[in-house]
Every structure is written in structure tokens, then in C-alpha cells.
Amino acid sequence: MNKHSPTKKKYSKPSEGELLAITVLDIEKRTIGWSPGLKRSVYINKSTQQKVIEELKRVREAEVVTAYDQMNDKTLFIELDELEHEQFNKIYDQYLEASGQVFYTRKKEGRKMRSVFIFDKSAGIKEDVDVPEKKILFE
């Protein structure tokens, strides 16, 4: 966490094991490159100048899930490699069939952090609860 603001994280990615309830907004293949000057990944599109593209490192294409983080009221851009994309598709298909809730977390595998998605079918089910009749407090 940022020492100047203990309630806000510096980055929007969850720490290992932290679950974020998400709503998927969009899934698309995007071209991405690392900008040494900005010290972050940037998306490349048709309007990106050639000079800027030449300065980027590790230019690649990846599936990007745009999701709404319900807990922190933020939009997330989750870059997926092939294995993560396959796992996401399985979870998202379950969600589309049965409703419920999709959770996003990350898991350390060797030196890399992997995106992991979890489906909870029961999160969308509301149970009937019997409420006893109110008692009159002052009689």
C-alpha cells in the first residue's frame, strides 16, 4: 500500500489471494507495449505515432478483459496470456449459463503472477428467510 494513503493501493491489481468481485464489460485483442519513460504498459492503436511505437519495449498482442471492480469502484484492464484466456473462457461460460459472480485474483507461479478467475454460482442466489413476527416492545 502507498504509505501516504493507507486506504488506496498504488496499483489496481489484487495481491496474491485477494478476491475482487468483477463485472466483465468487454473482451478484445489489443496490441500492448512497455513504455520505459512512463514505466507502465500502454495500448497501441491506429492513431499511435510511429515514433512512440519505436520507443516501446516488449510489444505484443494479448486478450484484454475490461472489468468493473465492484469492491473498489474502478475499471480494470486485465491482460491475459493463452492459458489465462482459456481459464477465463471456461469461468465466463459458466457465468453466462448460470448467473452468479465472477471473482478475479492472482496467484504466484514461479517468478510470475498469473491471473485467476473463480466462479461462484451461489453468489447470485437469494435465499428465502423466515422472519419471526415483530414483538411489541411496550405493552
N, C-alpha and C positions, 0 to 999 in steps of 0.2 A: 504494500500500500504506500501511497505517497505520504511522506512524513508531514507535509504541510496541510494535507486534507485527509484525515484518517477515515472519513466515510466514503471517499471516492478512490477508485482504483485508477492507476495511470493507464492501464490497457484494458480493453473490453473483453479479452479472452479470459475464460474462467481458469482458476488454478486447478491442479490435478484433483479430481474427485468432487469439485464443486458443481452442483447441478443447476442449470439455468433452464427455466421453462420458456420455450420459444414458440413463436408462430411463424411458419415459413411464408415469406412474402414472394420470393422469386428464386429461380434456379437458372443459371446461364453460364455458358462457357465464356471466359474472359481471358484476355492477354494481360499478364502482370509482370512487372519488373521491379527490382530493388533499386531505390534511389539512395546512393551514398550521402548526398547532400541533405536530404530530408530524413534519412535514417529510418525509412519505412517503405513498405511496398506501395506501388502506385499502379492504377489501372490505365492501360493503353487503349485508345480508341482511334477512330479515323481522324479526329481533329488534333491528335497529339503531334507536336512538331518533331521532325526527324532528328534535330539536334538534341532534343530531350531524350528521345529513344536511344540514341547512341551513347548517352551517359549512363544509362541504366545497366545494372548487373543482373544476372540470373533471369533473363527474360524467358517466360514460359506461358503455356496455356493451361488453365485449370477450370474445373467447375467451381462456381462461387454460389453459395447459398446466402441469400439476403433474408435475414430473420429478425423478428422483433423480440427482444429480451423483455419478457413480461415483468420480471422482478425489478429490473433497473431502469425501465422505460427508455431503452436505447435500441438503435438499429445495429445489427451485427452483420459483418461480411465474413463468411466462413469459407476459406479456401480449402478445397478437398482434392486429395490425390486419388488415384484409381481405386485403391482398397477402401478408403473412407467414403468415396462416392457410392460404391457397391453397398456398403453397410448402411449408408444414409437411405438409399433407394428402398432397401428391404424394410427399414423402420417407417419410412414415409408411406409406403404401400399399406402397411398395417394401419397406420393412422387414417388413411383415406377410406379404408374398408370399415373400420370400427369406431372412428372418432377417438376421443381420449386426449392425451397430452404427450407432446414430444419434448424430451429434455436433451440438452447439449452439455457435454463435459469434455475434459481432455484427460488423456492417460499417457504416462511416460513409457516409451518403448525404446530401450537403449538410450541414445542421446537425443532422440526426437520426441516431441509431444504429438500425439495423434488425437484427432477429433473423434469423439464417440457420441453416438445418438442412442437414446433409450426411449422406448415407447411404453407408456403406462395407460392401459385401457381403462382402468378403474378411475382415473382422474376425471373423466367426463361423465361418470355415472353418479347421479344423486340418489341417495337412499331415502326412503320414507322413514320418518322418525315419529314415534308416538310421543306426543307432548301431554303430560298429565294436566288435568283441568286446573286452572288457577284457583288458589285458595284465597278467601277473603282474609286480609290481614287484620282488620279491625272489626270485630263483631261485638 
